[in-house]
Amino acid sequence: MREASAKRSAAIQAIINRPLIEPLIFVALALVFIWIVRPAQNDWLEIPLLTVIVAIPFASVWLHGDSLRELGLRFDNFWASARDVGAITLIGAGFVLAIGMLVGSAPSLETVTLRRFLLYPFWGLAQQFAMQSFTYRRVREGLKAPIPAAALTAMLFALPHLPNWSLASVTLLGGYVWCRLFERNPNLFTLALSHGWLAVLLRATWPAVWLHNLRIGPGYWSWTP
């Protein structure tokens, strides 16, 4: 029994010593789910794989002993983070609006509802947890440098959004900026608000033929106006 326990401890330590492997496996499984498993519409494959994918970030947090403060689940730096994130979010909103106006896209005001403004940040929180608290932190530990870590995390974040090039492009840019903001003031709540509200604005102002209703994977091509 001691030998088996020692082997488990060695395996866990090997994972901890190679933190970059964890987000790579996470994204690889997400791509398998998006491109192969979900299109097959087989619950016997879809549910177990989705469970594993969702469990990976939480297992990583447990294995590495990350604290809530390190994960960005905190309020002591909320206003410091909100100042920086708010300023960048306003710039991002201006960019999104300018692109929409430049291509002559008529704003879809029916998509801008109070319900979406309230609910989208929760989806943003889930994505920011996976991106910042898990992926960025593990990549940061592996690369030992914040700028390359932010760039790689942004690329890993954008990859599952293909072949939706419009969405992948904004998630690449947004992902990098959010990682740099998280490095400065680790706070998931401000990033979740930024993520959610910019997503609502994006859907309201960019042409539908660009976004395909935010579809990714094979579903991107099955979208019809």
C-alpha positions as CSV (number, residue, x, y, z in Angstrom):
1,M,0.0,0.0,0.0
2,R,2.9,2.4,0.8
3,E,4.4,1.7,-2.6
4,A,1.1,2.5,-4.4
5,S,0.8,5.7,-2.3
6,A,4.3,6.7,-3.2
7,K,3.6,6.1,-6.8
8,R,0.5,8.3,-6.6
9,S,2.5,11.0,-4.8
10,A,5.2,10.8,-7.5
11,A,2.6,11.1,-10.3
12,I,1.0,14.1,-8.6
13,Q,4.4,15.8,-8.1
14,A,5.2,15.1,-11.7
15,I,2.1,17.0,-12.8
16,I,2.8,19.9,-10.4
17,N,6.4,20.1,-11.7
18,R,5.1,20.4,-15.3
19,P,2.2,22.9,-15.0
20,L,2.2,23.8,-18.7
21,I,0.9,20.3,-19.6
22,E,-2.4,20.8,-17.8
23,P,-3.8,23.7,-19.9
24,L,-2.6,22.0,-23.1
25,I,-4.5,18.9,-22.2
26,F,-7.5,21.0,-21.2
27,V,-7.6,22.8,-24.6
28,A,-6.9,19.6,-26.5
29,L,-9.9,17.8,-24.9
30,A,-12.1,20.9,-25.5
31,L,-11.2,20.8,-29.2
32,V,-12.0,17.1,-29.3
33,F,-15.4,17.8,-27.6
34,I,-16.2,20.7,-30.0
35,W,-15.1,19.1,-33.3
36,I,-15.8,15.4,-32.7
37,V,-17.9,14.5,-29.7
38,R,-20.6,17.2,-29.7
39,P,-21.3,16.9,-33.5
40,A,-21.8,13.1,-33.0
41,Q,-24.6,13.9,-30.5
42,N,-23.8,10.9,-28.4
43,D,-24.6,11.5,-24.7
44,W,-22.5,8.5,-23.7
45,L,-19.5,10.3,-24.9
46,E,-20.5,13.9,-24.5
47,I,-21.4,13.9,-20.8
48,P,-18.4,12.1,-19.5
49,L,-15.9,14.1,-21.6
50,L,-17.6,17.4,-20.6
51,T,-17.4,16.3,-17.0
52,V,-13.7,15.7,-17.3
53,I,-13.1,19.0,-19.1
54,V,-15.0,21.0,-16.4
55,A,-13.2,19.0,-13.6
56,I,-9.6,19.7,-14.9
57,P,-9.4,23.3,-13.7
58,F,-10.8,22.5,-10.2
59,A,-8.5,19.5,-9.9
60,S,-5.6,21.6,-10.9
61,V,-6.5,24.3,-8.3
62,W,-6.7,21.5,-5.6
63,L,-3.4,19.8,-6.6
64,H,-1.5,23.1,-6.6
65,G,-3.1,24.4,-3.4
66,D,-4.1,27.7,-5.0
67,S,-5.8,30.2,-2.6
68,L,-8.9,32.2,-3.3
69,R,-6.7,35.3,-3.4
70,E,-4.4,33.8,-6.0
71,L,-7.4,32.7,-8.1
72,G,-8.8,36.3,-8.2
73,L,-11.8,35.4,-6.1
74,R,-11.4,38.4,-3.8
75,F,-12.8,41.8,-3.1
76,D,-9.9,43.6,-1.3
77,N,-8.5,44.8,-4.7
78,F,-11.9,45.2,-6.4
79,W,-11.7,49.0,-6.9
80,A,-8.1,49.0,-7.9
81,S,-8.9,46.3,-10.5
82,A,-12.1,48.1,-11.5
83,R,-10.3,51.3,-12.3
84,D,-7.9,49.6,-14.8
85,V,-10.4,47.1,-16.2
86,G,-13.1,49.8,-16.5
87,A,-10.8,52.0,-18.5
88,I,-9.8,49.2,-20.9
89,T,-13.4,48.1,-21.2
90,L,-14.4,51.6,-22.3
91,I,-11.6,51.5,-24.9
92,G,-12.7,48.1,-26.0
93,A,-16.3,49.2,-26.3
94,G,-15.3,52.2,-28.4
95,F,-13.3,49.8,-30.7
96,V,-16.3,47.5,-31.0
97,L,-18.6,50.3,-31.8
98,A,-16.2,51.9,-34.3
99,I,-15.8,48.7,-36.2
100,G,-19.6,48.3,-36.4
101,M,-20.1,51.8,-37.6
102,L,-17.2,51.5,-40.1
103,V,-18.8,48.5,-41.8
104,G,-22.3,50.1,-41.7
105,S,-23.8,47.5,-39.4
106,A,-27.2,48.5,-38.0
107,P,-27.2,48.0,-34.2
108,S,-29.4,45.2,-33.1
109,L,-30.9,46.9,-30.1
110,E,-33.3,43.9,-29.3
111,T,-30.2,42.0,-28.2
112,V,-29.3,44.6,-25.6
113,T,-31.5,43.6,-22.8
114,L,-31.2,44.0,-19.0
115,R,-31.4,40.2,-18.7
116,R,-28.3,39.7,-20.9
117,F,-26.4,42.5,-19.1
118,L,-27.1,40.7,-15.8
119,L,-26.5,37.1,-17.0
120,Y,-23.6,37.4,-19.4
121,P,-21.1,38.3,-16.7
122,F,-21.8,34.9,-15.0
123,W,-20.8,33.2,-18.3
124,G,-17.9,35.6,-18.4
125,L,-16.9,34.6,-14.8
126,A,-16.8,30.9,-15.8
127,Q,-14.6,31.6,-18.8
128,Q,-12.3,34.0,-16.9
129,F,-11.9,31.3,-14.2
130,A,-10.8,28.8,-16.8
131,M,-8.6,31.3,-18.6
132,Q,-7.1,33.3,-15.7
133,S,-7.3,31.2,-12.5
134,F,-6.3,28.0,-14.3
135,T,-4.8,28.4,-17.8
136,Y,-2.9,31.7,-17.3
137,R,-1.6,30.7,-13.8
138,R,-0.3,27.3,-15.0
139,V,1.2,28.8,-18.2
140,R,2.8,31.6,-16.1
141,E,4.3,29.0,-13.8
142,G,5.6,27.0,-16.8
143,L,7.1,29.9,-18.8
144,K,8.2,32.1,-15.8
145,A,7.4,35.3,-17.7
146,P,4.1,37.2,-17.8
147,I,4.1,38.6,-21.3
148,P,4.8,35.3,-23.1
149,A,2.4,33.6,-20.7
150,A,-0.3,36.1,-21.5
151,A,0.3,35.6,-25.3
152,L,0.1,31.8,-25.1
153,T,-2.9,31.9,-22.9
154,A,-4.7,34.2,-25.3
155,M,-3.9,31.9,-28.2
156,L,-5.2,28.8,-26.3
157,F,-8.3,30.8,-25.4
158,A,-8.9,31.8,-29.0
159,L,-8.3,28.4,-30.5
160,P,-11.6,26.8,-29.5
161,H,-13.5,29.7,-31.1
162,L,-12.4,28.8,-34.6
163,P,-13.5,28.7,-37.4
164,N,-15.3,31.8,-36.2
165,W,-12.5,34.2,-37.2
166,S,-14.2,37.3,-35.9
167,L,-14.8,35.8,-32.5
168,A,-11.4,34.2,-32.4
169,S,-9.7,37.5,-33.2
170,V,-11.5,39.5,-30.5
171,T,-10.9,36.7,-27.9
172,L,-7.2,36.6,-28.9
173,L,-6.9,40.3,-28.3
174,G,-9.2,40.4,-25.3
175,G,-7.6,37.3,-23.8
176,Y,-4.2,38.9,-23.9
177,V,-5.4,42.2,-22.4
178,W,-7.4,40.4,-19.6
179,C,-4.3,38.3,-18.7
180,R,-2.2,41.4,-18.4
181,L,-4.9,43.1,-16.2
182,F,-5.1,39.9,-14.1
183,E,-1.3,40.0,-13.6
184,R,-1.6,43.5,-12.3
185,N,-4.6,43.0,-10.0
186,P,-5.9,39.4,-9.8
187,N,-9.7,39.9,-9.6
188,L,-12.1,37.7,-11.6
189,F,-15.2,39.7,-10.8
190,T,-14.2,42.8,-12.7
191,L,-12.9,40.7,-15.6
192,A,-16.2,38.9,-15.7
193,L,-18.2,42.1,-16.0
194,S,-15.8,43.3,-18.8
195,H,-16.2,40.0,-20.6
196,G,-19.9,39.8,-20.3
197,W,-20.8,43.4,-21.2
198,L,-18.4,43.5,-24.2
199,A,-19.9,40.3,-25.5
200,V,-23.4,41.9,-25.3
201,L,-22.1,44.9,-27.2
202,L,-20.4,42.8,-29.8
203,R,-23.5,40.9,-30.6
204,A,-25.5,44.1,-30.8
205,T,-23.2,46.1,-33.1
206,W,-21.2,43.7,-35.4
207,P,-22.8,42.1,-38.5
208,A,-24.5,38.8,-37.8
209,V,-22.7,37.3,-40.8
210,W,-19.5,37.9,-39.0
211,L,-20.4,36.3,-35.7
212,H,-22.8,33.5,-36.8
213,N,-24.6,33.9,-33.4
214,L,-21.3,33.2,-31.7
215,R,-21.1,29.7,-33.0
216,I,-17.9,27.7,-33.0
217,G,-16.7,24.4,-34.4
218,P,-18.8,22.7,-37.1
219,G,-21.9,24.5,-36.0
220,Y,-20.4,27.7,-37.4
221,W,-21.1,26.5,-40.9
222,S,-24.7,25.4,-40.2
223,W,-25.8,28.9,-39.1
224,T,-28.3,30.7,-41.3
225,P,-29.3,34.3,-41.1
